Amino acid sequence: MIKILTACGAGVNSSHQIKDALEEEMKNRGFDVSCEAVMIKDVTEEMVSKFDIFAPIVKPDLGFEVAIPTVDCGPILYRIPVMAQPVYDQMEETIKGLNKK
Amino acid sequence: MGSIIHFANSIFNPIIALGAAPVMLIVLTVIALLFRVKFTKALEGGIRLAIALTGISAVIGLLTAAFSTALTGFVKSTGIQLSITDVGWAPLATITWGSPYTLFFLLILVCLNIVMIFLHRTNTLDVDIFDVWHSAFVGLLCIFSGANLFIATLLVLMIGVMKIINSDLMKPTFNDLLHNDNNPMTTTHMNYMMNPAIMVLNKIFDVIFPWLDKFDFDAAKLNKKIGFWGSNFSIGIYLGVFIGLMSHQDMKAIFVLAFTAGTCLELFSQIGNWFIKAVEPLSQGISNVATKYLKGRKFNIGLDWPFLAGRAEIWAAANVLAPIMLGEALILPGNHLLPLGGIIAMGVTPALLVVTRGKIIRMIVIGALELPIFLWAGTLAAPFVTHTAKLVGAFPSGVPKGQMISQTTMEGPIEKFLAYLVGHATSQAGMYIVYALLAIAGYILLFIWYAFQMKKRNQAYAEAKANS
């Protein structure tokens, strides 16, 4: 199980769109992923440490170094498949790079 | 004609009599089908909207029932008339989506965007279907205030044009704030319609207080320190305790208030999630149709505002403004809103970020100056919000008549005043027509001035880029 953290303004609209899209696409590609959506202001180092990949809209300034791989997922929000594709590809490469099941 | 109306009524009246949740299940499902969404997905969206409406009603009932006694006691012990509970964005969004008019406004705004693209008046394709509710709210408030659908539609279209133009004006600033010239992200979000007013204050700041910029601090460090203490449920607890103490409740009642407030704020956010999933099939369907007809053209993409949420200044300013807002709410004449669900001012700080370009002291000072507009607008809209909440069965019996709900920091405060004035001008004529016309003229002129300032800024960006 790969655990992905995504975050946006209210922890509801944009990040849930990203969460649902990532879970669906990555499962279609054969990966077992679980994605959690939160408010970006609630993201802490401790929270991040419980996840494998951080998937923000755009890389944020959280006041600390994010120790896990970050994949910017904003293009998923465009609702245009050809623009979301590179994000999924990058996420797949990142998952493979984790060497984890 | 009479027989047609009779026929339409015989079909629609039994459906309307079912109540808001079933009506919206049917309406949302049908419209999603028209946009070629698969039946199962369309029905799923409709059902989710129905349960979101049902859930929101239940939680509003829970919160209102808990706060009713305390707010009455609050007024009695302090003399401060804060009889309107701030429930935050999720209830207002869901209630707005409880009206079929919202889907009508959605359709005209989608058409408006496509027309403006074809006429080359904008480069922005707006895929933020979710946030149409802000514009729909203005339209519905206008109707509630006395306008007919046609007049309300004109107002919504006027604001819609300006929002889309604004998304193009802001694009270079977004590139700057994101340090990225290669992404198409922009937004038509209603909160940025405060930009013109903020720009005025920012210019005044340039003249009177430029030295304050020296005191800017690291926003991310402040956010990190605040941590858990800024979460939804802890804020609910603080305010529950505050209200309980001020209304002289006993200790047990204070705990109940605090935990109920914390619970309701968390639940509102969760139900907001159901609501967004409800709209998701329609959003994707509309985007599929739009992008199919607009092939071969390079666009900016209009998103919800949180592509900027990674900027720490947004949260630092919101955290600092929260206690300021509470203080202002207590002393501001004409305000009857008690900050609660909307106290983390996400509807305010993104616009401050764009106009000041991240100067945190300016964001706080200007934010403090503009909060009264939001509080007054929230107070103004409370009768409409409460009325609509009752229509979806969200109010428990036994609540004192003066108790209402609204939101402190809902996007589009100035637009709410326009809606109120236009509505009254339509139904009451007289001086309201003068007020409405003057307000609209001022609104447009201010936007034109703002557009001029932004074009100067954008030209400076272009020159800096050319020289690098």
Interface residues (C-beta under 8 A of the other chain):
Chain A: A7 C8 G9 A10 G11 V12 N13 S14 S15 H16 Q17 D20 M39 I40 K41 D42 T44 P56 I57 V58 K59 P60 D61 L62 G63 F64 G74 P75 L77 Y78 R79 I80
Chain B: W89 A90 V127 F130 L178 N180 N183 P184 M185 D218 A219 A220 K221 N223 K224 G227 F228 G230 S231 N232 S269 G272 N273 I276 K277 E280 S283 Q284 S287 N288 T291 I301 L303 D304 W305 P306 F307 L308 A309 G310 R311 A312 I314 W315 A318 I344 M346 P350
